[in-house]
Amino acid sequence: MSPERGFTVVLITAPNEDEGARIARTLVEESLAACVNMVKNIRSVYYWQGRVHDEAEALLIVKTRRELFGALSARVKELHSYEVPEIIALPVTEGPAGYLNWLYEATSGQRS
C-alpha cells in the first residue's frame, strides 16, 4: 500500500465522450482502475496511415496499479473502436499515503 507497490497513471484517448465513458465505467467496475477522469473535447493532431489527422477526442486519465497494466490494456483493446488505441502508462512517483492506500484497495477487490 506504499508507492513501492507501483502505481501508474494510464492515458487513453477515445473518439468521443460516450465511448470514453463506457471504457471508464468498465475499468472501474472490473477493479482494473480506481478512478478514471475524462477530459472531453480535446483536439488531437497525429500521423496515421500516411497522413496527418486533426480530430476531436476525449482523454481518459486512469489511476491503477502497475501490475494491472497488462489486463487493463487487454480490456481496453476489447472495448475500443480504434485499430491501435493509445494506452500509455506513466509511473506515479509520489502521493499521499491515504490516497495510495485507497487506490490499492479500490483495485484489489477490497471494496466496502
Protein Blocks (a to p, Z undefined) as FASTA:
>chain_A
ZZknopaddddddfbfklmmmmmmmmmmnopafbdcddehiacdddeehiacdddddddd
ddddfklmmmmmmmmmmmpmbfbdcddddddfbdcfklmmmmmmmmnopaZZ
